[in-house]
Amino acid sequence: MADFFLSNEVLWILFLVLDLSVALILFRLFGKLGIFVLIAISIILCNIQVTKLVTLFGFTATLGNVLYGSLFFSTDILSEFYGKREARKGVVLGFIALLMTAVYMQLSLRFKPAPDDFAQPHLKVIFGFLPRIALGSILAYLASQYHDVWAFHLWKRVTNGKHLWLRNNFSTMVSQLIDSLIFCFIAFWGVYSFAVWKDILLTTYFLKWAVALLDTPFIYFARHLYRKDNKIKLIDASS
């Protein structure tokens, strides 16, 4: 029987809805702790997925855009409901998780495999490329996420705490441009032809931009859950 495949575009949308729904479930069950855990898991998985190229909407793209794009959703949740300090903790936690993954997996590749081992070649293909991916991701992640937290609270002050959709999108879209430029240059420049590299850069940014746009209803639902559970005024932007 032939394998049944959904189109990449349908899978991408389903994956996005699943990822954002999981974020809401973890937020509902565990509050900021659930978001911290999600950030650590997502940053590790998206840097593994990014090694796979796929075709989306007629362009060459890296997998992992959904998970990476939703990291901004996670830090925006922390910023909105717990303040700048907790959002920055989330950024640092993601940095530590990614750094540990890169170092530990490089160490694991140095172990001489047993004669019956089958995993070493496959791990080497995936994680042998990880140091360059990790370097690009770490620098891009820190620059873009710290900008995102700063910009989110800037827009929150400018709008006097109103228009959640505006600060959620405006802060993230600029941050993702910073992220895409830094990451694609470090991770993929010289690895692929310029035409493929350009496609990756453009699709990386616009897919993350799409994630930011599509996660807007989810952050409003997160605010509803927070208000329902806490029945208190949201934390001030300057905290």
N, C-alpha and C positions, 0 to 999 in steps of 0.2 A: 504493500500500500504506500503510495507516495506521501511524503511528508507534507503537512499543511503549514503554509507560511502566511502570516499577515504581512502587508506591506510595511516597509520601514517607517513610513509616515504615521500609519495607524498605531504601530507599536510604540513610536516615540510619544504620541499623545497619551496612550494608555499608561505608559511608564511615568509620564509627568503627573497624571492624575493620581496614580498609585503612590508615588513618592510624596506628593504634597498631602495626600490623605493620611499616610503613615506619620508625617510630621504633626498633623493635627491630633492624631490619636495619642502619640507620645506626649504631646503638650498637654492634652486633656488628662492623661493618666498620671504623668510625673512632673508636669510643670517645666521649669527651666532645666531640671536634671535630664528630662527626656530630650530636650533640644541639645544639650551638651553632648549626650551620647550619640544623637543623630549626626551632629557635626563631625565627630570623630570617625564614625562609620562611613559617612558620605565622602569625606576627603580621601580616605584610603581607597574605597571602591572606584571613585571617579578617576583616580590616577592609574588604576589598572585598566579600566574601560577605555581610557583615552588612547591606548596603544592600538585600538581597533579602528580602522577606517570604514565608514559606511557611506551610502548615498542617501541623502535626505533632500526631498523637494528639488531634485535635479542637480544637487551640488555634492561635492566630496566633503565629508565632515568627520570629525572624530566622535566616537561614542563617549559618553561621560558628561555631555553638556547638560543633561537634565539634573544629574546629581550635583554637579558643580554649581549650576545656576541656582539650585535650591538652597545652597549654602547661604546665599544672600538673603533668602527668605527666612532662614533660621536666625541669622544675626539680626534681621529686622524685627523678628518676634522678640528677641532678647532686648533689643533697643527700646521697642515700644512699651513693653510691659515690665521690664526690670531695670532699665536704665543703661547708660553708656558703660558703666563699669562692668556689668555682667556681660554685655555684648563683647567687650574686649577680652573678657575671660574666655568666651567661646572662640574667638579668633586665635588666642594663644593655645587653647586646647587642640584646635585643628592643626596648628603648626607642629605641636609636639607629636600628635598622632602620625602625621605625614613623615616627619623626620625619623621617628622610631621605625616606621615601616620600611623606609629606604635603607636605613642602617642595618636593621635586623635581617632583611632579605638579602642584602649584599653579603652579610656574614654567613647566612645559610648556604649561599652558592659556593662559598669557599670550602665547605665540607666535601671531602672526597666521597662520591656515592658508592654504595655497595654494588657488587656485580649484577644483582637482580633488580636494581633500582630502575624505574622507568620515568621518574618525575623530573630528574635533573635537566634534561634538554628542554623540556617544556617550561620549567621555571626560569631557565636561563633566557629563553626567548622573551618571556614576559617581563621578568624583573631585571634582566641584564640591561634593558633600555631604561629602567626606572631612575637611575641617578640623574640623567639629563632631564627626564620628565619631572622628577622630584625637585631639582634645582629651579627649573622654570616655574613649576607650580608654587614652590615655597615663596619665591620672590614676588610672583604675580599675586599670590594669595594674600601675603602680608600687606603689600601696597594697596590692593583693591579693597580688602576688607577693612583696613583702618580708615581708608577714604570713605567707605560706605557708612561706617558707624558715625564718622564726623559729619558727613553730608546729611544723613538721616536726621540727626539732632539739629543741624542747621536749619533744615526745612521745617522741622517741628517747631522751632522757635519763631521762624519767619511767619508761619501760618497760625501761630498761637495754639498749636495742638490740633488744629483742624485739618481736614483733607488728608486722611491717612493714605489714600491712593496716590497722592502727589508725592509725598516723601518716600513711599515705598518704591515708586517707579523712578523718580528723578535721581535719587541717590544711587540706586542699583544700576541704572543704565549707563551712567558715567563711570561707575566703578568697574563695570564689566568691560567697558572699552579699554580701560587701563589694564585690566587683567588679561584680556585677549592679546593685546599688543606685546606685553612683556612675555607671556607664556609662549605664544607661537614663535616669537623670535628666538628664544632660548631653546625651546624643546624641538622645533622642527626646521629651523633655518639650515639649509644645506642637506637635510635628510631627504626632502622631496624636491621635485622640480619647482621652479617659481610659480608656475600655473597652479599646481596642486597646493603649494603653500598658501597662495593667495586665497584659494577656495576655502582652505581650512580656517584661515584668519577670518574671512567674512562670515562663513557659516557659524564658526565658533561664537562670534559676537552676536549675530542676529538670532541664533537659537537661544543663547542666554538672555537676550533682550525679550524674546518671546516668552521664556519662562517667567521673567519679571512681570510681564504684562498679564500672563495667565494666572499667576499666583495671587493677584489682587483680591479676587473673591475669597480666597482661602485665608488671607490675613484678616479680612473683615470677620470671617467666621471665628478665627482665633480670638479676636477681640471680644466677640460675643461670648465665647467660652470663658474667657478670663473675667469678664464683668459678672457673668452668672455665678462663677465659683467664688469670687472674692468680694463682690458687692462693695468695691471701694474705688476711689478715683485712681486712674492710671498714674503711674509714677511720673514725676516731673522730668522734662527733657534734660535738665542741667545736672541731674544726679549721677 
